[in-house]
Each structure stands twice: as structure tokens, then as C-alpha cells.
Amino acid sequence: MFYRAALFLAKITFSLLNGHTLMKTRSFLAVALLLVSVPFAPAKTEVEAWSYTGTDIYPSAIIATALVDWNADGEEEGEDAIPVLGDRNGWVGARLLDVPAGSKVKVEVTGEGWLKTSKVEVVVEDDEEEVIVMPKGVFDFDALRAVRQQKPANLSVKVTLNGKQMPEQNEVVTLRSINECPFAVIFGEGDEATADDLSWMFAAYVNENHPWIDSILKEALDAKLVDSFDGYQSKDPEKVIAQVFAIWHVLQRHGMKYSDITNTPKSKFAAAQTVRFLDDSIKATQANCVDGSVIFASILTKISINCGLVLVPGHCFVCFDLDPDGELDVAASDDERTVIGLETTMLGSTDLKPVAELKNLPAKTRAKVAQKEGESSAATFGGAIDVASQVFSEHGAEFDEDGSAYQVIPIAAARELGIMPIASGESK
């Protein structure tokens, strides 16, 4: 797990995007060195319960990465990295200190109500002052998805070393809400702290399969804003923009407003932000910057328009490419850029009549109101594009810098890697 962000960068940034940034991170090899605090000396082996995210367990991350193999390319760890045995894609396991060469280790991990008994047997080939052993986790995904408020849970770790049962380790962990999106895992404290970048986790809240999307698209078609949602089939960039505007206009009719609700209970192990599911945002008619961007990215992905989440310091908005073969290259010059940004927090800037209220108006009045409100909505839509375009013009080069706070998370690339959309459970 230590090397996950680095491998994600290697696999996606270079093989899928040909050099354009999906995410940037510090290599965990440097972090591993910080965790090794004492020189090795033969001593009695010790066992601790271990989790990649400390005593905070994030159901969203476990579900979203259930099908990801971070080690598919067979890349070897650096010689200074802490050895990880068993399931190198795992989340929880055992940390063993001072392990003699040739030791046979059995690890059994159980999380009451969220992790079924999971086992693994390994051999530690060399003398190791520290080693992580993780079984393939048998998670109860339905139980994890149902966690909407944080709560305590038990984690039990049993280790057998060379046939001898070690003292069982029992820890109380915190199951965080499914709506908590961890975007960085923190190692160390204070000035010595480092972070593993998990910004790609925001892509897990983009759900192109959500049943609400069809009804939103139908509303746009019924309003005759577009003839069809055919993605790039028209080969006309203006029609691509028209489809995005139709979605914008319908969401405005639903009364979507910007709401700056992002905080989660603090954790010393991870930085996280609250992200609503699409149906939660629409029902509440509220969306923070990530929520609004997730809604748009979900719908655009559904209609096969290449899109991404744009992360800048303290903020997020959505972008889409007018070129079906484009790579969301926001660092291109203003003249060559085919990417359009959309500042979703401006959704509530225009008050439109709800669909039901508009239908009750006399036909002539309805037509006049629809035209007037359409013009107002279009003006707001254009303003939202202008605001985002200015970010690209002023900070475009920073999106190509390693370690930059300016990032683009392409949804298609995240899906190709295996980052799954998290189902909200809403069946419509």
C-alpha cells in the first residue's frame, strides 16, 4: 500500500496520459525511511496491528479500490522500503518487528461487522527489523457502504511465528463515513510529517451508473434544450457545449445552490473531505465545490464526454474536452487548449422556476419565461466557463509540475486503472 500513489502515477500518468498529470505524489520510499527509527539488532519479535490509514478505516477507499492491482507491472520495491508480504494491495494486517530470516508467519485478521476472517501464510526470507504482512481482506462491502456516520469497531490480529502463537492484538478502530473521501494519508507528525497523495479518490464519487442521471437527461430533452445526448458523435464542438449547457440548465431548475459543507471529524492519519452522493446533493439542492463537480462528471461520463475533476488549492471544479481524442491538457496555451473548465459553484447564481411550476403556466407565458430564464442561465454558464478558463490561463504550467497542488483527475483514466464508482444505494 505504501507505494500505491507512486504506482498510480507511473501507470496512469505515463501509459495512459502520455505525460499529462493525473496525480502527483511523493515516492513512499522516502516515507519508508522515516518510519525506520532504530538500527536492527537481534531481539524478541514483536507484533502490532497495522492499517494503512492508522486507526481510521475509510470504507470509501476500500470499496473504490477493490479491483485495483497496484502491482500489476511487477515493479520491485527499493532496497530501503519496508517489506510488504502477502497481499500488497491490502489495507490491514500485522506489523512485525525484529523477524529472523526464514521465519514462517501466519496472520489472521478479523474486523467485527466489517472484515471477515482473512488469513495468509508467508516466509520472511531475510532478517528484517520491520515487515508488514497482509492477508487478502474479505470485506463486508455492504456493511462498509452502509456506514454514514463514524463509529467504533474492533480489529483483531492473530500471528503465529514458526508455529508459536503470539499474543493476540486487539485494537479499536474508527469506521469513517462512506462520504468521507481521504485525499492524503499522513505519516509522522509536525514538521516531520509527509503525505501519500490519494487525490484520485475523488473519482470514486463520480457515478456514471446512478439511476438519477437518466431522469436528468430526460428533463433536458423534454425541455428541447438539445435533440439528443450523443457525446462527440456530431463532431461539432458547439454541440458538445450545448449538451453540457442543457445539463447545467436542468440542474439550475432543480434549485441547486452552493453549500460550503466539506469538514469531517479530524484525523491524525489522513486528510479527508465530505463528498455527497449525487442523489443526496439533488435532494438537498445543495452542493459544495466537489459535490457539484462530481454531479457534472457523472453525467458527462454517462454521455461519453471526456471529463475530469480539476483540483486547485482549496477548491475543485470540473473540466471537459471538446476533442474526443483530447487528453484534458489544461497546460496547453489558450489558443491550443481544447479543454473547457466549468466553475460549478456558480450553479445557484440564477434562480429559475422549478419544472413543475413552469409546466403550470399558460403556454405563451411559459414560452416567454423559458426564453428569458434560458438567456439568464446561459449568461451564468458562460461566466462559469470564464472563471475556470482564467485558472487555466494563469496556472496552466503548474498542472505539469511534480508535487503541484494543481491537478486534473481524468475520470476515464481512473476507471481504466480500476477505481470504482461508489454506489449510494439509491434505486430511484
C-alpha positions as CSV (number, residue, x, y, z in Angstrom):
1,M,0.0,0.0,0.0
2,F,2.9,2.3,0.7
3,Y,3.8,2.5,-3.0
4,R,0.2,2.9,-4.3
5,A,0.3,6.5,-5.2
6,A,3.6,6.2,-6.9
7,L,2.5,3.3,-9.0
8,F,-0.8,5.0,-9.8
9,L,1.3,7.9,-11.1
10,A,3.6,5.6,-13.1
11,K,0.7,3.5,-14.7
12,I,-1.7,6.3,-15.4
13,T,0.3,9.4,-15.9
14,F,2.7,7.9,-18.4
15,S,1.0,5.0,-20.0
16,L,-2.5,6.5,-20.3
17,L,-2.0,10.2,-20.5
18,N,1.3,10.3,-22.3
19,G,2.9,12.7,-19.8
20,H,-0.2,14.7,-18.6
21,T,-0.7,14.6,-14.9
22,L,-3.5,12.6,-13.3
23,M,-2.0,12.9,-9.8
24,K,1.4,13.6,-8.3
25,T,2.9,12.2,-5.1
26,R,6.0,11.8,-3.1
27,S,7.5,8.3,-3.5
28,F,6.9,6.2,-0.5
29,L,10.5,5.0,-0.5
30,A,11.4,8.3,1.2
31,V,8.5,7.9,3.7
32,A,9.6,4.4,4.5
33,L,13.0,5.7,5.6
34,L,11.3,8.0,8.1
35,L,9.5,5.0,9.7
36,V,12.7,3.1,10.3
37,S,13.8,4.7,13.6
38,V,16.3,2.2,15.1
39,P,19.1,0.1,13.8
40,F,18.4,-3.7,13.5
41,A,19.6,-5.9,16.3
42,P,18.5,-9.5,17.1
43,A,15.7,-9.2,19.6
44,K,12.4,-10.8,20.6
45,T,9.9,-10.5,17.7
46,E,7.1,-8.1,18.5
47,V,3.7,-7.9,16.8
48,E,1.3,-4.9,16.3
49,A,-2.0,-4.5,14.4
50,W,-1.4,-2.4,11.3
51,S,-3.5,-0.4,8.9
52,Y,-2.5,1.8,6.0
53,T,-4.7,4.6,7.4
54,G,-3.9,4.1,11.0
55,T,-6.8,3.6,13.4
56,D,-9.2,5.3,10.9
57,I,-10.7,2.9,8.4
58,Y,-12.2,4.6,5.3
59,P,-14.9,2.4,3.7
60,S,-14.9,4.6,0.6
61,A,-11.2,3.8,-0.2
62,I,-11.7,0.1,0.5
63,I,-14.7,-0.1,-1.9
64,A,-13.3,2.1,-4.6
65,T,-10.0,0.2,-4.9
66,A,-11.5,-3.3,-4.5
67,L,-10.5,-4.3,-8.1
68,V,-7.2,-2.3,-8.4
69,D,-3.9,-4.2,-8.6
70,W,-1.3,-1.6,-7.7
71,N,1.5,-4.1,-8.5
72,A,0.3,-5.3,-11.9
73,D,3.5,-4.2,-13.6
74,G,5.6,-6.3,-11.2
75,E,7.8,-3.3,-10.2
76,E,10.2,-4.1,-7.4
77,E,10.4,-2.1,-4.1
78,G,13.5,-0.1,-3.4
79,E,16.1,-1.7,-1.1
80,D,15.2,0.8,1.7
81,A,11.5,0.1,1.6
82,I,9.7,-1.8,4.4
83,P,8.9,-5.3,3.0
84,V,5.3,-6.0,2.5
85,L,4.3,-9.7,2.3
86,G,1.0,-11.3,1.4
87,D,-1.5,-9.1,-0.3
88,R,0.4,-6.0,-1.3
89,N,-2.9,-4.4,-2.3
90,G,-4.2,-4.9,1.3
91,W,-5.4,-2.3,3.8
92,V,-4.9,-4.1,7.2
93,G,-2.6,-6.7,8.6
94,A,0.2,-7.2,11.1
95,R,3.4,-5.3,11.7
96,L,6.3,-7.5,12.9
97,L,9.5,-6.1,14.4
98,D,12.8,-7.9,14.6
99,V,12.0,-11.0,12.5
100,P,14.7,-13.6,12.0
101,A,15.5,-14.9,8.4
102,G,13.5,-18.0,7.4
103,S,10.6,-17.3,9.8
104,K,7.3,-18.8,8.9
105,V,4.5,-16.4,9.6
106,K,0.7,-16.9,9.7
107,V,-1.5,-13.9,10.1
108,E,-5.2,-13.9,10.7
109,V,-7.2,-10.6,10.7
110,T,-10.8,-10.0,11.7
111,G,-12.9,-6.8,11.9
112,E,-16.2,-7.4,13.7
113,G,-19.0,-6.5,11.3
114,W,-16.9,-5.2,8.5
115,L,-14.0,-7.6,7.8
116,K,-14.5,-11.3,7.8
117,T,-11.7,-13.6,9.0
118,S,-8.8,-13.2,6.5
119,K,-5.7,-15.4,6.6
120,V,-2.3,-15.6,4.9
121,E,0.9,-17.6,5.4
122,V,4.3,-16.2,4.3
123,V,8.0,-16.8,4.8
124,V,10.3,-13.9,5.8
125,E,13.5,-14.8,3.8
126,D,15.9,-12.3,5.3
127,D,16.5,-10.8,8.8
128,E,14.0,-7.9,8.9
129,E,13.8,-5.2,11.6
130,E,10.3,-4.5,10.3
131,V,7.9,-6.2,8.0
132,I,4.2,-5.8,7.1
133,V,2.1,-8.9,6.5
134,M,-1.3,-8.5,5.0
135,P,-3.9,-11.2,4.1
136,K,-6.3,-10.7,1.2
137,G,-9.1,-8.9,3.0
138,V,-12.5,-10.5,2.9
139,F,-14.5,-7.3,3.4
140,D,-18.2,-7.0,4.0
141,F,-18.7,-4.4,1.3
142,D,-22.5,-3.9,2.0
143,A,-21.7,-3.2,5.7
144,L,-19.0,-0.7,4.7
145,R,-21.2,1.1,2.2
146,A,-23.9,1.5,4.9
147,V,-21.6,3.5,7.3
148,R,-23.0,7.0,7.0
149,Q,-21.7,8.2,10.4
150,Q,-18.4,7.3,12.0
151,K,-18.5,4.7,14.7
152,P,-16.0,2.5,16.7
153,A,-15.3,-1.1,15.6
154,N,-13.0,-3.9,16.6
155,L,-9.9,-5.1,14.8
156,S,-8.3,-8.4,15.9
157,V,-4.9,-9.6,14.7
158,K,-3.5,-13.1,15.4
159,V,0.0,-14.1,14.4
160,T,1.8,-17.4,14.5
161,L,5.6,-17.3,14.3
162,N,7.3,-20.6,13.5
163,G,4.4,-22.5,15.0
164,K,4.2,-20.4,18.1
165,Q,1.1,-18.3,18.8
166,M,2.0,-14.7,19.5
167,P,-0.2,-12.6,21.9
168,E,-3.4,-11.6,20.1
169,Q,-3.6,-7.9,19.2
170,N,-7.0,-6.2,19.6
171,E,-7.5,-2.6,18.5
172,V,-10.5,-0.3,18.5
173,V,-10.6,1.5,15.1
174,T,-12.9,4.1,13.8
175,L,-15.0,3.3,10.8
176,R,-15.4,6.7,9.0
177,S,-18.5,7.7,7.0
178,I,-18.7,6.4,3.4
179,N,-19.0,10.1,2.4
180,E,-15.6,10.8,3.8
181,C,-13.1,11.0,0.9
182,P,-9.5,10.6,2.1
183,F,-7.3,12.6,-0.3
184,A,-4.0,12.1,1.6
185,V,-2.6,9.7,4.1
186,I,-0.3,11.3,6.7
187,F,2.9,9.7,8.0
188,G,4.7,11.3,11.0
189,E,3.8,14.4,12.9
190,G,4.6,18.1,12.9
191,D,7.5,19.3,10.7
192,E,8.5,15.7,10.0
193,A,5.1,14.7,8.5
194,T,4.9,13.5,5.0
195,A,1.8,12.6,2.9
196,D,0.9,9.9,0.4
197,D,-1.4,11.6,-2.2
198,L,-4.8,9.9,-2.7
199,S,-6.5,12.7,-4.7
200,W,-7.6,10.1,-7.2
201,M,-10.2,9.0,-4.6
202,F,-12.5,11.9,-5.7
203,A,-13.1,9.9,-8.9
204,A,-14.8,7.3,-6.8
205,Y,-17.7,9.6,-6.1
206,V,-18.3,10.1,-9.8
207,N,-21.0,7.6,-10.5
208,E,-22.0,7.4,-14.2
209,N,-24.3,4.5,-13.4
210,H,-26.5,6.4,-11.0
211,P,-30.2,6.0,-11.8
212,W,-30.9,9.7,-11.3
213,I,-28.9,10.6,-14.4
214,D,-31.4,9.2,-16.9
215,S,-34.2,11.4,-15.4
216,I,-32.0,14.5,-15.5
217,L,-31.2,13.8,-19.2
218,K,-34.9,13.2,-19.9
219,E,-35.8,16.6,-18.4
220,A,-33.3,18.3,-20.7
221,L,-34.7,16.5,-23.7
222,D,-38.3,17.3,-22.7
223,A,-37.3,21.0,-22.4
224,K,-36.0,20.8,-26.0
225,L,-32.6,22.2,-25.0
226,V,-30.9,19.6,-27.2
227,D,-32.1,17.0,-29.6
228,S,-30.0,14.2,-28.1
229,F,-27.1,13.5,-25.8
230,D,-24.8,11.9,-28.3
231,G,-21.4,12.9,-26.8
232,Y,-19.0,13.5,-29.7
233,Q,-21.0,11.8,-32.5
234,S,-21.9,15.1,-34.2
235,K,-18.2,16.0,-34.4
236,D,-19.2,19.6,-33.6
237,P,-17.6,21.2,-30.5
238,E,-20.6,23.6,-30.3
239,K,-23.0,20.7,-29.9
240,V,-20.8,19.3,-27.2
241,I,-21.0,22.6,-25.3
242,A,-24.8,22.7,-25.9
243,Q,-25.1,19.3,-24.2
244,V,-23.2,20.5,-21.2
245,F,-25.3,23.6,-21.0
246,A,-28.5,21.6,-21.1
247,I,-27.3,19.7,-18.0
248,W,-26.4,23.0,-16.4
249,H,-29.8,24.5,-17.1
250,V,-31.7,21.5,-15.7
251,L,-29.7,21.4,-12.5
252,Q,-30.4,25.1,-12.1
253,R,-34.1,24.3,-12.4
254,H,-33.7,21.9,-9.6
255,G,-32.6,24.8,-7.5
256,M,-29.0,23.6,-6.9
257,K,-27.2,26.0,-4.6
258,Y,-23.6,26.2,-3.5
259,S,-23.1,25.0,0.1
260,D,-19.7,25.0,1.7
261,I,-20.0,21.8,3.7
262,T,-16.8,19.9,3.5
263,N,-15.5,19.3,7.0
264,T,-15.2,15.9,8.5
265,P,-14.1,14.9,12.1
266,K,-10.3,15.4,12.2
267,S,-7.9,12.6,11.8
268,K,-4.2,12.5,12.6
269,F,-3.8,9.8,9.9
270,A,-5.4,11.2,6.9
271,A,-6.8,14.4,5.3
272,A,-10.4,13.9,4.1
273,Q,-13.4,15.9,2.9
274,T,-17.1,15.2,2.9
275,V,-18.4,14.4,-0.6
276,R,-22.2,13.8,-1.1
277,F,-23.6,11.2,-3.4
278,L,-25.4,12.6,-6.5
279,D,-28.9,11.9,-5.2
280,D,-28.0,13.4,-1.8
281,S,-27.0,16.7,-3.5
282,I,-30.1,16.8,-5.7
283,K,-32.5,16.0,-2.9
284,A,-30.9,18.7,-0.6
285,T,-30.5,21.1,-3.6
286,Q,-27.0,21.8,-2.1
287,A,-23.5,21.1,-3.4
288,N,-20.1,22.1,-2.3
289,C,-17.4,22.5,-5.0
290,V,-16.6,18.8,-5.1
291,D,-20.3,17.7,-5.0
292,G,-21.2,19.9,-8.0
293,S,-18.1,18.8,-9.9
294,V,-19.0,15.1,-9.1
295,I,-22.5,15.6,-10.4
296,F,-21.3,17.1,-13.7
297,A,-18.6,14.5,-14.2
298,S,-21.1,11.7,-13.5
299,I,-23.5,12.9,-16.2
300,L,-20.7,13.8,-18.7
301,T,-19.1,10.4,-18.3
302,K,-22.6,8.8,-18.8
303,I,-22.9,10.5,-22.2
304,S,-19.3,9.7,-23.1
305,I,-17.8,13.2,-22.9
306,N,-14.2,13.0,-21.7
307,C,-14.1,14.9,-18.4
308,G,-12.1,15.3,-15.2
309,L,-12.0,16.9,-11.8
310,V,-9.7,19.9,-11.5
311,L,-8.1,20.3,-8.1
312,V,-6.5,23.7,-7.2
313,P,-5.5,24.8,-3.7
314,G,-8.6,24.6,-1.5
315,H,-11.0,24.2,-4.4
316,C,-12.4,21.8,-7.1
317,F,-14.2,22.3,-10.4
318,V,-15.0,20.2,-13.5
319,C,-13.5,20.2,-17.0
320,F,-14.4,18.5,-20.3
321,D,-12.6,18.1,-23.6
322,L,-14.1,19.3,-26.9
323,D,-11.8,16.9,-28.7
324,P,-12.9,13.3,-28.4
325,D,-9.2,12.3,-28.7
326,G,-8.1,15.0,-26.3
327,E,-6.1,14.3,-23.1
328,L,-7.5,17.1,-20.9
329,D,-4.4,19.1,-21.4
330,V,-5.1,22.2,-19.3
331,A,-1.5,23.2,-19.6
332,A,-1.8,23.9,-23.3
333,S,-1.8,27.6,-24.5
334,D,-5.0,29.5,-24.7
335,D,-5.0,29.2,-28.5
336,E,-4.4,25.4,-28.5
337,R,-6.4,24.3,-25.4
338,T,-9.4,22.1,-26.2
339,V,-10.4,21.7,-22.6
340,I,-13.3,23.7,-21.1
341,G,-13.4,24.3,-17.4
342,L,-16.7,24.9,-15.5
343,E,-17.0,26.6,-12.1
344,T,-19.8,24.5,-10.6
345,T,-20.2,26.7,-7.5
346,M,-21.9,29.3,-9.8
347,L,-24.8,26.9,-10.4
348,G,-27.1,28.7,-7.9
349,S,-26.4,32.2,-9.3
350,T,-29.6,32.2,-11.4
351,D,-33.0,31.5,-9.8
352,L,-35.1,29.5,-12.2
353,K,-38.7,28.3,-11.8
354,P,-38.9,24.6,-10.9
355,V,-40.0,22.3,-13.8
356,A,-43.4,21.6,-12.1
357,E,-44.1,25.3,-11.6
358,L,-43.1,26.1,-15.2
359,K,-45.5,23.5,-16.6
360,N,-48.5,25.1,-14.8
361,L,-48.1,28.4,-16.6
362,P,-50.1,29.2,-19.7
363,A,-48.4,28.2,-22.9
364,K,-47.5,31.7,-24.1
365,T,-46.3,32.8,-20.6
366,R,-44.4,29.5,-20.3
367,A,-42.6,30.2,-23.6
368,K,-41.6,33.7,-22.6
369,V,-40.4,32.7,-19.1
370,A,-38.4,29.8,-20.6
371,Q,-36.7,32.1,-23.1
372,K,-35.9,34.7,-20.5
373,E,-34.6,32.2,-18.0
374,G,-32.7,30.4,-20.7
375,E,-30.8,33.6,-21.5
376,S,-30.1,34.2,-17.9
377,S,-28.9,30.7,-17.4
378,A,-26.7,30.8,-20.5
379,A,-25.1,34.0,-19.1
380,T,-24.3,32.3,-15.9
381,F,-23.0,29.3,-17.7
382,G,-20.7,31.5,-19.8
383,G,-19.4,33.2,-16.6
384,A,-18.7,29.8,-15.0
385,I,-16.6,28.9,-18.1
386,D,-14.7,32.2,-18.0
387,V,-13.8,31.8,-14.3
388,A,-12.4,28.3,-14.8
389,S,-10.6,29.4,-18.0
390,Q,-8.8,32.1,-16.1
391,V,-7.4,29.4,-13.8
392,F,-6.0,27.5,-16.8
393,S,-4.5,30.7,-18.3
394,E,-2.9,31.8,-15.0
395,H,-1.8,28.4,-13.6
396,G,-1.6,26.1,-16.7
397,A,2.1,25.4,-16.3
398,E,1.7,24.4,-12.7
399,F,-0.5,21.4,-13.7
400,D,2.6,19.9,-15.3
401,E,4.8,20.3,-12.2
402,D,5.6,17.3,-10.0
403,G,4.2,17.7,-6.5
404,S,2.0,20.6,-7.5
405,A,-1.3,21.4,-5.8
406,Y,-2.8,21.9,-9.3
407,Q,-4.0,18.6,-10.6
408,V,-6.5,17.0,-13.0
409,I,-8.1,13.7,-12.2
410,P,-9.3,12.2,-15.6
411,I,-12.3,10.0,-14.9
412,A,-11.7,7.7,-17.8
413,A,-8.1,7.1,-16.7
414,A,-9.2,6.3,-13.1
415,R,-11.8,3.8,-14.4
416,E,-9.2,2.1,-16.6
417,L,-7.0,1.7,-13.6
418,G,-9.9,0.2,-11.7
419,I,-11.1,3.0,-9.4
420,M,-14.8,2.0,-9.0
421,P,-17.7,4.4,-8.5
422,I,-19.2,4.1,-5.0
423,A,-22.9,3.2,-5.2
424,S,-25.1,5.3,-2.9
425,G,-27.7,2.6,-2.6
426,E,-30.4,4.9,-4.2
427,S,-32.5,2.9,-6.6
428,K,-34.7,5.9,-7.8
